[in-house]
């Protein structure tokens, strides 16, 4: 997972389609994840 500045803040594998990423310890903001096919997804934490 990357922050809005492109800094990697979390690394790991998502094993199932319904996996969850715990953002409890991260500040509000915009984050990006990339899947193994190179598709990027935006996550907004309010």
PDB file of N, CA, C and O in Angstrom:
ATOM      1  N   UNK A   1       0.855  -1.156   0.000  1.00  0.00           N
ATOM      2  CA  UNK A   1       0.000   0.000   0.000  1.00  0.00           C
ATOM      3  C   UNK A   1       0.903   1.221   0.000  1.00  0.00           C
ATOM      4  O   UNK A   1       1.942   1.242   0.659  1.00  0.00           O
ATOM      5  N   UNK A   2       0.500   2.221  -0.735  1.00  0.00           N
ATOM      6  CA  UNK A   2       1.281   3.442  -0.884  1.00  0.00           C
ATOM      7  C   UNK A   2       0.455   4.650  -0.447  1.00  0.00           C
ATOM      8  O   UNK A   2      -0.766   4.678  -0.599  1.00  0.00           O
ATOM      9  N   UNK A   3       1.153   5.647   0.100  1.00  0.00           N
ATOM     10  CA  UNK A   3       0.450   6.879   0.439  1.00  0.00           C
ATOM     11  C   UNK A   3       0.366   7.761  -0.797  1.00  0.00           C
ATOM     12  O   UNK A   3       0.825   7.368  -1.870  1.00  0.00           O
ATOM     13  N   UNK A   4      -0.205   8.926  -0.661  1.00  0.00           N
ATOM     14  CA  UNK A   4      -0.427   9.818  -1.803  1.00  0.00           C
ATOM     15  C   UNK A   4       0.888  10.332  -2.410  1.00  0.00           C
ATOM     16  O   UNK A   4       0.909  10.803  -3.547  1.00  0.00           O
ATOM     17  N   UNK A   5       1.971  10.237  -1.649  1.00  0.00           N
ATOM     18  CA  UNK A   5       3.276  10.683  -2.134  1.00  0.00           C
ATOM     19  C   UNK A   5       4.062   9.564  -2.809  1.00  0.00           C
ATOM     20  O   UNK A   5       5.175   9.784  -3.286  1.00  0.00           O
ATOM     21  N   UNK A   6       3.478   8.350  -2.849  1.00  0.00           N
ATOM     22  CA  UNK A   6       4.137   7.217  -3.484  1.00  0.00           C
ATOM     23  C   UNK A   6       5.031   6.432  -2.556  1.00  0.00           C
ATOM     24  O   UNK A   6       5.732   5.523  -3.001  1.00  0.00           O
ATOM     25  N   UNK A   7       5.025   6.758  -1.277  1.00  0.00           N
ATOM     26  CA  UNK A   7       5.841   6.038  -0.300  1.00  0.00           C
ATOM     27  C   UNK A   7       5.124   4.750   0.104  1.00  0.00           C
ATOM     28  O   UNK A   7       3.954   4.774   0.488  1.00  0.00           O
ATOM     29  N   UNK A   8       5.837   3.629   0.014  1.00  0.00           N
ATOM     30  CA  UNK A   8       5.253   2.355   0.423  1.00  0.00           C
ATOM     31  C   UNK A   8       5.138   2.319   1.937  1.00  0.00           C
ATOM     32  O   UNK A   8       6.125   2.508   2.647  1.00  0.00           O
ATOM     33  N   UNK A   9       3.927   2.076   2.429  1.00  0.00           N
ATOM     34  CA  UNK A   9       3.702   2.066   3.872  1.00  0.00           C
ATOM     35  C   UNK A   9       3.264   0.703   4.390  1.00  0.00           C
ATOM     36  O   UNK A   9       3.226   0.480   5.600  1.00  0.00           O
ATOM     37  N   UNK A  10       2.931  -0.214   3.475  1.00  0.00           N
ATOM     38  CA  UNK A  10       2.499  -1.549   3.877  1.00  0.00           C
ATOM     39  C   UNK A  10       2.767  -2.495   2.718  1.00  0.00           C
ATOM     40  O   UNK A  10       2.540  -2.147   1.559  1.00  0.00           O
ATOM     41  N   UNK A  11       3.246  -3.682   3.029  1.00  0.00           N
ATOM     42  CA  UNK A  11       3.519  -4.671   1.999  1.00  0.00           C
ATOM     43  C   UNK A  11       2.940  -6.005   2.440  1.00  0.00           C
ATOM     44  O   UNK A  11       3.089  -6.396   3.598  1.00  0.00           O
ATOM     45  N   UNK A  12       2.291  -6.695   1.539  1.00  0.00           N
ATOM     46  CA  UNK A  12       1.728  -7.997   1.867  1.00  0.00           C
ATOM     47  C   UNK A  12       0.931  -8.549   0.709  1.00  0.00           C
ATOM     48  O   UNK A  12       0.853  -7.936  -0.356  1.00  0.00           O
ATOM     49  N   UNK A  13       0.345  -9.702   0.921  1.00  0.00           N
ATOM     50  CA  UNK A  13      -0.465 -10.354  -0.103  1.00  0.00           C
ATOM     51  C   UNK A  13      -1.906 -10.435   0.354  1.00  0.00           C
ATOM     52  O   UNK A  13      -2.197 -10.719   1.516  1.00  0.00           O
ATOM     53  N   UNK A  14      -2.801 -10.180  -0.584  1.00  0.00           N
ATOM     54  CA  UNK A  14      -4.220 -10.372  -0.335  1.00  0.00           C
ATOM     55  C   UNK A  14      -4.565 -11.754  -0.877  1.00  0.00           C
ATOM     56  O   UNK A  14      -4.354 -12.039  -2.056  1.00  0.00           O
ATOM     57  N   UNK A  15      -5.094 -12.602  -0.012  1.00  0.00           N
ATOM     58  CA  UNK A  15      -5.283 -14.003  -0.366  1.00  0.00           C
ATOM     59  C   UNK A  15      -6.670 -14.285  -0.950  1.00  0.00           C
ATOM     60  O   UNK A  15      -6.819 -15.231  -1.723  1.00  0.00           O
ATOM     61  N   UNK A  16      -7.662 -13.511  -0.609  1.00  0.00           N
ATOM     62  CA  UNK A  16      -9.025 -13.767  -1.075  1.00  0.00           C
ATOM     63  C   UNK A  16      -9.667 -12.462  -1.527  1.00  0.00           C
ATOM     64  O   UNK A  16      -9.209 -11.375  -1.176  1.00  0.00           O
ATOM     65  N   UNK A  17     -10.722 -12.584  -2.301  1.00  0.00           N
ATOM     66  CA  UNK A  17     -11.421 -11.393  -2.802  1.00  0.00           C
ATOM     67  C   UNK A  17     -12.044 -10.559  -1.697  1.00  0.00           C
ATOM     68  O   UNK A  17     -12.291  -9.369  -1.893  1.00  0.00           O
ATOM     69  N   UNK A  18     -12.300 -11.147  -0.555  1.00  0.00           N
ATOM     70  CA  UNK A  18     -12.941 -10.410   0.531  1.00  0.00           C
ATOM     71  C   UNK A  18     -11.969 -10.085   1.667  1.00  0.00           C
ATOM     72  O   UNK A  18     -12.394  -9.917   2.810  1.00  0.00           O
ATOM     73  N   UNK A  19     -10.686  -9.996   1.371  1.00  0.00           N
ATOM     74  CA  UNK A  19      -9.682  -9.642   2.379  1.00  0.00           C
ATOM     75  C   UNK A  19      -9.880  -8.199   2.824  1.00  0.00           C
ATOM     76  O   UNK A  19     -10.379  -7.362   2.071  1.00  0.00           O
ATOM     77  N   UNK A  20      -9.480  -7.924   4.062  1.00  0.00           N
ATOM     78  CA  UNK A  20      -9.602  -6.578   4.600  1.00  0.00           C
ATOM     79  C   UNK A  20      -8.232  -6.042   4.981  1.00  0.00           C
ATOM     80  O   UNK A  20      -7.355  -6.789   5.413  1.00  0.00           O
ATOM     81  N   UNK A  21      -8.064  -4.745   4.817  1.00  0.00           N
ATOM     82  CA  UNK A  21      -6.834  -4.064   5.222  1.00  0.00           C
ATOM     83  C   UNK A  21      -7.197  -3.176   6.402  1.00  0.00           C
ATOM     84  O   UNK A  21      -8.070  -2.316   6.287  1.00  0.00           O
ATOM     85  N   UNK A  22      -6.537  -3.377   7.529  1.00  0.00           N
ATOM     86  CA  UNK A  22      -6.818  -2.591   8.717  1.00  0.00           C
ATOM     87  C   UNK A  22      -6.074  -1.265   8.637  1.00  0.00           C
ATOM     88  O   UNK A  22      -4.844  -1.234   8.686  1.00  0.00           O
ATOM     89  N   UNK A  23      -6.812  -0.179   8.516  1.00  0.00           N
ATOM     90  CA  UNK A  23      -6.225   1.163   8.424  1.00  0.00           C
ATOM     91  C   UNK A  23      -6.343   1.924   9.740  1.00  0.00           C
ATOM     92  O   UNK A  23      -6.139   3.137   9.782  1.00  0.00           O
ATOM     93  N   UNK A  24      -6.670   1.212  10.806  1.00  0.00           N
ATOM     94  CA  UNK A  24      -6.904   1.844  12.106  1.00  0.00           C
ATOM     95  C   UNK A  24      -5.718   2.690  12.566  1.00  0.00           C
ATOM     96  O   UNK A  24      -5.914   3.752  13.156  1.00  0.00           O
ATOM     97  N   UNK A  25      -4.502   2.237  12.309  1.00  0.00           N
ATOM     98  CA  UNK A  25      -3.309   2.936  12.788  1.00  0.00           C
ATOM     99  C   UNK A  25      -2.751   3.947  11.793  1.00  0.00           C
ATOM    100  O   UNK A  25      -1.667   4.492  12.004  1.00  0.00           O
ATOM    101  N   UNK A  26      -3.484   4.200  10.707  1.00  0.00           N
ATOM    102  CA  UNK A  26      -3.031   5.150   9.697  1.00  0.00           C
ATOM    103  C   UNK A  26      -3.910   6.395   9.742  1.00  0.00           C
ATOM    104  O   UNK A  26      -5.103   6.303  10.032  1.00  0.00           O
ATOM    105  N   UNK A  27      -3.328   7.551   9.458  1.00  0.00           N
ATOM    106  CA  UNK A  27      -4.135   8.782   9.476  1.00  0.00           C
ATOM    107  C   UNK A  27      -5.107   8.833   8.297  1.00  0.00           C
ATOM    108  O   UNK A  27      -4.954   8.094   7.324  1.00  0.00           O
ATOM    109  N   UNK A  28      -6.089   9.697   8.393  1.00  0.00           N
ATOM    110  CA  UNK A  28      -7.017   9.912   7.278  1.00  0.00           C
ATOM    111  C   UNK A  28      -6.235  10.342   6.060  1.00  0.00           C
ATOM    112  O   UNK A  28      -5.232  11.048   6.169  1.00  0.00           O
ATOM    113  N   UNK A  29      -6.694   9.917   4.902  1.00  0.00           N
ATOM    114  CA  UNK A  29      -6.012  10.292   3.674  1.00  0.00           C
ATOM    115  C   UNK A  29      -6.338   9.345   2.539  1.00  0.00           C
ATOM    116  O   UNK A  29      -7.254   8.529   2.634  1.00  0.00           O
ATOM    117  N   UNK A  30      -5.576   9.465   1.466  1.00  0.00           N
ATOM    118  CA  UNK A  30      -5.759   8.651   0.266  1.00  0.00           C
ATOM    119  C   UNK A  30      -4.601   7.671   0.178  1.00  0.00           C
ATOM    120  O   UNK A  30      -3.439   8.043   0.343  1.00  0.00           O
ATOM    121  N   UNK A  31      -4.935   6.413  -0.086  1.00  0.00           N
ATOM    122  CA  UNK A  31      -3.944   5.351  -0.205  1.00  0.00           C
ATOM    123  C   UNK A  31      -4.200   4.576  -1.487  1.00  0.00           C
ATOM    124  O   UNK A  31      -5.319   4.567  -2.001  1.00  0.00           O
ATOM    125  N   UNK A  32      -3.168   3.929  -2.000  1.00  0.00           N
ATOM    126  CA  UNK A  32      -3.293   3.151  -3.222  1.00  0.00           C
ATOM    127  C   UNK A  32      -2.746   1.753  -3.006  1.00  0.00           C
ATOM    128  O   UNK A  32      -1.730   1.569  -2.334  1.00  0.00           O
ATOM    129  N   UNK A  33      -3.429   0.764  -3.582  1.00  0.00           N
ATOM    130  CA  UNK A  33      -2.916  -0.596  -3.588  1.00  0.00           C
ATOM    131  C   UNK A  33      -2.845  -1.044  -5.048  1.00  0.00           C
ATOM    132  O   UNK A  33      -3.585  -0.548  -5.897  1.00  0.00           O
ATOM    133  N   UNK A  34      -1.959  -1.973  -5.323  1.00  0.00           N
ATOM    134  CA  UNK A  34      -1.784  -2.512  -6.664  1.00  0.00           C
ATOM    135  C   UNK A  34      -1.866  -4.024  -6.592  1.00  0.00           C
ATOM    136  O   UNK A  34      -1.247  -4.646  -5.729  1.00  0.00           O
ATOM    137  N   UNK A  35      -2.633  -4.618  -7.501  1.00  0.00           N
ATOM    138  CA  UNK A  35      -2.732  -6.069  -7.508  1.00  0.00           C
ATOM    139  C   UNK A  35      -1.627  -6.683  -8.358  1.00  0.00           C
ATOM    140  O   UNK A  35      -0.823  -5.973  -8.962  1.00  0.00           O
ATOM    141  N   UNK A  36      -1.599  -8.013  -8.396  1.00  0.00           N
ATOM    142  CA  UNK A  36      -0.521  -8.713  -9.088  1.00  0.00           C
ATOM    143  C   UNK A  36      -0.548  -8.500 -10.600  1.00  0.00           C
ATOM    144  O   UNK A  36       0.445  -8.765 -11.276  1.00  0.00           O
ATOM    145  N   UNK A  37      -1.667  -8.027 -11.137  1.00  0.00           N
ATOM    146  CA  UNK A  37      -1.777  -7.748 -12.563  1.00  0.00           C
ATOM    147  C   UNK A  37      -1.427  -6.296 -12.897  1.00  0.00           C
ATOM    148  O   UNK A  37      -1.451  -5.896 -14.061  1.00  0.00           O
ATOM    149  N   UNK A  38      -1.100  -5.509 -11.860  1.00  0.00           N
ATOM    150  CA  UNK A  38      -0.724  -4.123 -12.063  1.00  0.00           C
ATOM    151  C   UNK A  38      -1.882  -3.143 -11.976  1.00  0.00           C
ATOM    152  O   UNK A  38      -1.690  -1.950 -12.211  1.00  0.00           O
ATOM    153  N   UNK A  39      -3.078  -3.614 -11.645  1.00  0.00           N
ATOM    154  CA  UNK A  39      -4.220  -2.726 -11.490  1.00  0.00           C
ATOM    155  C   UNK A  39      -4.119  -1.978 -10.168  1.00  0.00           C
ATOM    156  O   UNK A  39      -3.828  -2.579  -9.134  1.00  0.00           O
ATOM    157  N   UNK A  40      -4.357  -0.671 -10.196  1.00  0.00           N
ATOM    158  CA  UNK A  40      -4.288   0.144  -8.987  1.00  0.00           C
ATOM    159  C   UNK A  40      -5.681   0.477  -8.494  1.00  0.00           C
ATOM    160  O   UNK A  40      -6.609   0.659  -9.282  1.00  0.00           O
ATOM    161  N   UNK A  41      -5.816   0.554  -7.156  1.00  0.00           N
ATOM    162  CA  UNK A  41      -7.085   0.884  -6.532  1.00  0.00           C
ATOM    163  C   UNK A  41      -6.844   1.963  -5.487  1.00  0.00           C
ATOM    164  O   UNK A  41      -5.877   1.914  -4.726  1.00  0.00           O
ATOM    165  N   UNK A  42      -7.741   2.932  -5.469  1.00  0.00           N
ATOM    166  CA  UNK A  42      -7.633   4.035  -4.510  1.00  0.00           C
ATOM    167  C   UNK A  42      -8.488   3.727  -3.295  1.00  0.00           C
ATOM    168  O   UNK A  42      -9.633   3.292  -3.424  1.00  0.00           O
ATOM    169  N   UNK A  43      -7.924   3.957  -2.106  1.00  0.00           N
ATOM    170  CA  UNK A  43      -8.634   3.795  -0.840  1.00  0.00           C
ATOM    171  C   UNK A  43      -8.636   5.162  -0.165  1.00  0.00           C
ATOM    172  O   UNK A  43      -7.588   5.795  -0.037  1.00  0.00           O
ATOM    173  N   UNK A  44      -9.800   5.616   0.262  1.00  0.00           N
ATOM    174  CA  UNK A  44      -9.906   6.897   0.970  1.00  0.00           C
ATOM    175  C   UNK A  44     -10.339   6.602   2.394  1.00  0.00           C
ATOM    176  O   UNK A  44     -11.400   6.024   2.627  1.00  0.00           O
ATOM    177  N   UNK A  45      -9.507   7.003   3.344  1.00  0.00           N
ATOM    178  CA  UNK A  45      -9.863   6.860   4.751  1.00  0.00           C
ATOM    179  C   UNK A  45     -10.268   8.229   5.272  1.00  0.00           C
ATOM    180  O   UNK A  45      -9.500   9.189   5.206  1.00  0.00           O
ATOM    181  N   UNK A  46     -11.479   8.302   5.787  1.00  0.00           N
ATOM    182  CA  UNK A  46     -11.989   9.579   6.301  1.00  0.00           C
ATOM    183  C   UNK A  46     -11.672   9.751   7.753  1.00  0.00           C
ATOM    184  O   UNK A  46     -12.028  10.769   8.346  1.00  0.00           O
TER     185      UNK A  46
END
